């Protein structure tokens, strides 16, 4: 299906214009033409979205979820059409996030839009109380003092790293990547996984410059980090994920995936929801649906991907939790 055209935002509740107005979400399904095109590879039909209990989780392999939890932080926001100063994410939204994650029992979760390290710890504690124990964590960020990246894991994090390049030049000025690049390696059931998470510039105007140019430069920094890792270890099992704020045909996504014929090419794992739609983000202000959240893998890891098991989680309460829907990948 055709990709969404138009302006997107991941900051509908930031309290900054033009997102600084109350809005009403809709849970109606998007029109057919808004779903994002799939990867070029052919895969079997994906399974229907189902509730997964801990009893159904395989003792081998690994379940991974990437999720933008929409401003799990303290900020000025609208709640029940009331303006609140310095307010946390509403408890009902937090509970919805935790319920979705606990229901789908991931071994590792990559999170976007986390505030302080204490906010990541709160999610970790709430998940444990809900029966999902992910005791190992990593928290990082970039030049944005408000929104950060977090990773929670059932398995020990054996190492973390930082990219060699975190700055770029634009219009004669030097800028740092806004939300940074999370780099954490875990060992799970005899296999190594290196997770690279990011949250690229949203499609909203910026005083720094053109938002598309900013996002493309951030994508280049991520691609350079991927390439540098694979030049050192061509067999590295990388999982590149996050809210990339762009659709498949854009220069941003093509920059990250790379050239198909290149050994460093990343495969974006195709995923759909129970209605066979592929959008992951709903911008309620403009009623736009788009695929902007991804899980990508290197050629070495691709052979371990359980493609039919990948899905976009469309539980009934998804819109209570976030303006994004979580994406699940399963590795054999």
N, C-alpha and C positions, 0 to 999 in steps of 0.2 A: 504494500500500500504506500501511497505517497507520503512523504515526510511533511510535518507541519511547517507552514510558512508563517513568519511573523515574529514579533518580539516576545521574548520569554522573560520570566523573572523567577528567581528562587528566594526573593526577599519580600514576600507579600505582607509580612507583619513586622517589618523592620522599624516602622515609625518614621521613615524618611520619605518625602514626596517622590512619586505620586502613590506610593504604597501606604501612605499615612491616612487612609480612609477606611471606615468599616466596610466590610464586604460580606456577601453571603455565598457560601460554597454550594455547589450543586453536585449531586452524586449521580446525575444522569450519565449514561454511557456516551462517549464521544462519537461524532459521526465517523463513518467508515474511513473517510479519506485522511483522517488525522493520524492513523497509526504509522509507526516508523518502519521503513524497509528493513528486511532481515540481512544478516551476513550473507556473503556470496556462497558459503558452503551449503551442501545439502545435508539435512539431518532428518531422523525419524520424527513423527509427530510428537509434540510435547504433551505430557500428561496433564490432565485437568488439575486445577488448583484444589488441593485438599488439605485438611487439617492433619498435621504430622505429629504424632506422639513420640515420646522418647523410646517407646518400645519398637517403633518402626525404623529407627536410625541404625544404619549398618555399623557394625563394630570395626569395619575397615573403611578407608577413604576419609573424606572430609566434606562438610557442608559449610558453605561461605555465603554470607549475606552482605551486600552493600546497601547503605540506607542513609539518606539525608533526613534527619529527624526534625527538621525545621525549627531552628532557634531554641534548642535546649540550653537556654542561657537566660541571664537577667538583662532586661532591656525595656524600653518604653514600648508598649503594645496596646492593642485594642482587645478587650475581652468582653464578650456579651455587649458589644457596641459601646463600651465605656473605655475611655483613655486612661491607662495606668502608667505611672512612672516607675521605672526600676522594678518591673515585675518579672517573676520567673515564668517559665512555660507553664500554662495551666495544668493542674493536676489531672484533669480528665484526659488531656492530650498525652501527658506522660504515661498514664495507665494504658492508653491505647497503643503507644509505642511498645511498651513492655509486653503487653499481651500478644502482639503480633510476633515479636521476636521469640518469646517463650513458646508460642504455638508451633513455630517452624524449626525449633531446636538446632540452631547453627552451632558449629564448633568454633567458628571465627566470625566476628562482625566488624566491618569497617564503617565508621560513622562520620558523617559530615554535619557541620553546624553545631558543634559542641562549644560551650562557653569556657569556663575554667576547668582545671583538672578535677576540681571537686564535683563538677557536673558529670564528668565521665565516671567518677567513682559512684555517684548517685545512681546512674544507670546500671552500673555493675551490681550494686547492692540490691536494687529493685528487681533485677533479673534473677539474682540468687534467691530472693524471697519468693519469686514466682516459679522456682524449680529449675532455672537454667544457670548453672554455675560456670562462669567464665573468669577464673581468678587472675589471669595474666592480662596486663594492659600496657598500651603505649599511647602517649599523648604528645602532639606536636602542632606547629602552626607556622605562619609566615608573618608578613608585615601587618596583617589585619589583627588588631588587638582584641577583637570581639569574637570571631568565629574560628574554631580550630578543628583539627582532625583527631579521631580517637580510634583505637583498635582494641577489641576484647577477644581473648582466646581461651579455649579450654586447655590448650597445650602451651608449654613454656615458650616464651619468646627468647630465642637463643642469641639474637643480635639485632641491633638497630643501626641505621646509618643515615647520613645526610648527603644530598646531592652536592657535587662539587660546584655547580652553578645555580645560583638562586636569584640572580639579577639579570635584567635586560635593558637595552637602550630603546627609547621610543621618543621621537620628535626632539632629539638632542638632550634628553634627560635619562637618568638611570632610575629604574624602578625595581623593587623586590617583589617576588611572587607573593600574592595576597595571603593565601591560606597554606602555603608550603607544600611539601611532598612528604608523606609519611612513608618510611621504609623500615619494615620489620620482618624478620625471618623466624619461622617456627619449624619445629620438627614434630610431625604428627604421624604416628603409626609407621615409623621407619622411612618416612619421606620428608623432603624439605620443601617448604613453600616460602617464597619471598614476596611479601605484599607491598605494593606501591600504591598508596592512596592519595587522591587529590580532590580539590574542589575548585574548579576554574572560575574565572570572573563571570558574574551573572550578566544577563543581557539587559542591563540598565545603564543609563548614562553615568559617566564617571568624570570627576575633575582631573583625573590623571591623563585622560585622552580618550580616543575612540575605543569603545568597549570590545569591538571585534578584534582590533589590533592587540589589545591587552591580553585577551583570551588566547589568541594565536601565539603570542610570545610566551605565555605561560605553558602552552602545549609544547612548544619547542624545547623549553627547559625540561619538561617531563620526558620527551623523546630522547634528548641527549643523555639523560640519566639512564634510561632503559638501554640505549646503545652502549654506553660505557660499561654497564654491567655485563652485557652479552659479549662484548669484545674481550672481557677478562674471562668470562665463563660462558661459552656458547650454549651449554646445556642447562643454564640457570632456569629454574622453574618459577617464573614470575607470574604473579597475578596483579594486573594493573586495573584499578577500579576507581569509582567515585562519581560525583556529580560533575560532568564535563560541560554542562550548559550549552551544548550544541548538538545538532542532529547529524546523522550518518554521512551525508554528502558534503559536509562543510570542510573547509581547509583545516579547521581545528582537529576534527576527528581523524582525518586522513594523515595529518602530521603525526598524531600519536600512534596510529596503527602502522604507519610506514608503508613501504612498497611491498606488494604481495610476493614478488619474486626474491625479496631480500631475506636472508636467514633471520633477521631480527624482527620480521613482521609479527604483529600481534593480531590474533583472532578475537574479534568481539563476539562473545558467546550469544547466540540468538536466544531470546526468551519471550514468551507470551503469557498472558493471563488466562483465566479459565474461559474467557470469551474469544480467545485467539487474537486479542489486541496487544499491541507492543508498546503503548505509551507508558511513561513512568512519572510524568509530572503534569499537574493541572494548575494552570495559572488562572485562578478564579476571576480576577479583575477583568481579564479579556476573554475568558472562557476558551482557553487554548490548551490542547493536550499534545504532548510531545515525548519522544524518547531521548532523554538526555543523561540517563544514568546507565553506566556500563560496567561489565566485568570482561576484561581482556586477558588473554593468556599467550605465552610464547609457544613456539612450535613443539618444544620438548614437553610442555605440560598439556598441550592440546590432546594428546593421545590418552590422557587420563580423565578427560572431561566426560561426564555422563550427560550428553547433550539432551536427551529426552527429559531429564529430570530438572533442567534449568527452567525457571519460571519467574514471572513478575507477580508478586504476591498481591492479590486483590481481595483480601478478606473484607468483610462487610464494614469494618471499622477503620479502613485505611485512611479515609479523609478526616477522621477525628484525630489521628496521630500526626499527620504531616501533609504537606502539599505534594510530597513525593510518595511513590510506591517502592517498596523494597524489592531488590532483585536477588534471587537465589541461584547459586551455581553449586553443583555437586561433583566432587572429584572421586574417582574410583580408587 
